[in-house]
Amino acid sequence: MPTNPTPSVVIVGGGIAGLATAYELALEGIPATVVEPDGIASHASGFAYGGLSGGVTGRPNANTPMMVEGMRLHALLAERLPAETGVDTQFRRSPQLRLAFTQEELDSFGPDMDWRNAHPGFRAEVVDAAGARRIEPRVAPEALGGLYVEGSADLEPYRLSVALAQAAESRGASIRTGRAVGLERSGGKVSGVRLEDGSVLACERVVLATGPWLREAAAWCGLELPVRPLKGQIIRLRTGGPPFEVSVGYGKDYAMTKPSDGLVWAGTTEEEAGFDESKTTRGRDEIIEALLRFLPSLADAELVLQTACLRPVSADGAVVVGAAPTPDGVVLVGGGGRQGIMMGPALGRTAAQLVLSGYSPLALPAYAPGRFA
C-alpha cells in the first residue's frame, strides 16, 4: 500500500474546527495536513450566518466557557488575519433586538438582561414597544417590546475559513483533497490516516473534525459518539429600504443585513433530515412565515438565494473535544451546532493544545468524547 511522506499531524475535516486547529498548530511550528473531500468550508462553515453572541446568549450552559473563549479569539483573529492574509473576514460589532409578542415572553428577558450585563463588554436592556420601534421602526406593530443587546458581533464564516487556511498554509500547513476512511495503528498508537484511494497519510497525531460526520469518524476509534446532523436553511433577500443595522429576531429566527452582499439574511430552520443537504420549498416557506410575523414590511422583498447546511449536534448539546480512549494520539473535536462558528476558534485552540501537550484548560469533562460510554 503506498504511503506518503510523514506529516506530524493529520486533521480530517476542512470546516471551522479543523482549520482553526491547523492555524493554532501552525503558530506553534507544527505543519499539519488537512484532509477534506469537498473543499474547505464546503458545508456548514461556508453557509452559516456567522452570528457571534459572545457566549452570553440566554442562560449559562455547558458550552458557555467555550463560547466566551471563542468570542475572545474572534476579536484577536479579526485583527490578525486580515493583516496576515489580506482577507477581510467582515467581523463587526452588531447589536441585537430580540422581540416579544406576549407579556410572558417580555418578562422572561429580565434574567437574560442581568446575565448579559454581568459580562464586561456587554450592555442589555429590556425595552417596551415604543423603545423597540425607536431601535428598528420596521418591527411588527404587535410586538410588545424586546431585549436590546450591545456587545455581540457577526462575520462572514466562509471568509474566516479561507483566512485561517491561508494563514496556516503560509506557515507550512497543507490542504489535501481526499476522503478519509479509517486509521492505521501501531503498538496501540495511531500511525496514519487511510484514504479512499488506498493511500495512507502516515502521522503521529490525528484530529478528527468531521462535523456532522463525527459519529462515523469516532467509530474508527471504537467509540460510539451520538453526534447527529441538524439541518438549517437560510434565505437572502433584496429589499428596497435601508439596511438593518440591528439583528432583529424572534425565537430561533433572525434577520440582518450582511455587508458581504448587502442582502438581508433570514433564518433559520432546525430540521431532523439526516444527511439531506437539499434546499426545500417547505424550509423556505417556514422562514418566510416566521420572518413576516416580526418584520411584515419584508413581504415585498425579492428572494435572491436560499442555502442549506448540516450542523453537528451532540446528544446532550455540549461540544465534543478531547482525546479518544484508543488509539493513542487521536483527538476528536466538533458538535458546535448553531454556535459552531462562535466556538470554532476556541475548539481549534483546545484541540491544538491537546495535540501539543495532552492538556488544555478548556478540555472539560463535560466535553470529553467518552462521556457517552
Stockholm file with secondary structure:
# STOCKHOLM 1.0

chainA/1-373         MPTNPTPSVVIVGGGIAGLATAYELALEGIPATVVEPDGIASHASGFAYGGLSGGVTGRPNANTPMMVEGMRLHALLAERLPAETGVDTQFRRSPQLRLAFTQEELDSFGPDMDWRNAHPGFRAEVVDAAGARRIEPRVAPEALGGLYVEGSADLEPYRLSVALAQAAESRGASIRTGRAVGLERSGGKVSGVRLEDGSVLACERVVLATGPWLREAAAWCGLELPVRPLKGQIIRLRTGGPPFEVSVGYGKDYAMTKPSDGLVWAGTTEEEAGFDESKTTRGRDEIIEALLRFLPSLADAELVLQTACLRPVSADGAVVVGAAPTPDGVVLVGGGGRQGIMMGPALGRTAAQLVLSGYSPLALPAYAPGRFA
#=GR chainA/1-373 SS CCEECCCSEEEECCSHHHHHHHHHHHHTTCCCEEEESSCTTCSHHHHSCCEECTTCSSSCCTTHHHHHHHHHHHHHHHHHHHHHHCCCCCCEECCEEEEESSHHHHHHHHHHHHHHHTSTTCEEEEEEHHHHHHHCTTSCTTCCEEEEEESCEECCHHHHHHHHHHHHHHTTCEEEECCEEEEEEETTEEEEEEETTSCEEECSEEEECCGGGHHHHHHTTTCCCCEEEEEEEEEEEECSSCCCSSEEEETTEEEEECTTTSCEEEECCCBCCTTCCCCCHHHHHHHHHHHHHHCGGGGGCEEEEEEEEEEEEETTSCCEEEECSSSBTEEEEECBGGGHHHHHHHHHHHHHHHHHHSCCTTCCGGGCGGGGC
#=GC SS_cons         CCEECCCSEEEECCSHHHHHHHHHHHHTTCCCEEEESSCTTCSHHHHSCCEECTTCSSSCCTTHHHHHHHHHHHHHHHHHHHHHHCCCCCCEECCEEEEESSHHHHHHHHHHHHHHHTSTTCEEEEEEHHHHHHHCTTSCTTCCEEEEEESCEECCHHHHHHHHHHHHHHTTCEEEECCEEEEEEETTEEEEEEETTSCEEECSEEEECCGGGHHHHHHTTTCCCCEEEEEEEEEEEECSSCCCSSEEEETTEEEEECTTTSCEEEECCCBCCTTCCCCCHHHHHHHHHHHHHHCGGGGGCEEEEEEEEEEEEETTSCCEEEECSSSBTEEEEECBGGGHHHHHHHHHHHHHHHHHHSCCTTCCGGGCGGGGC
//
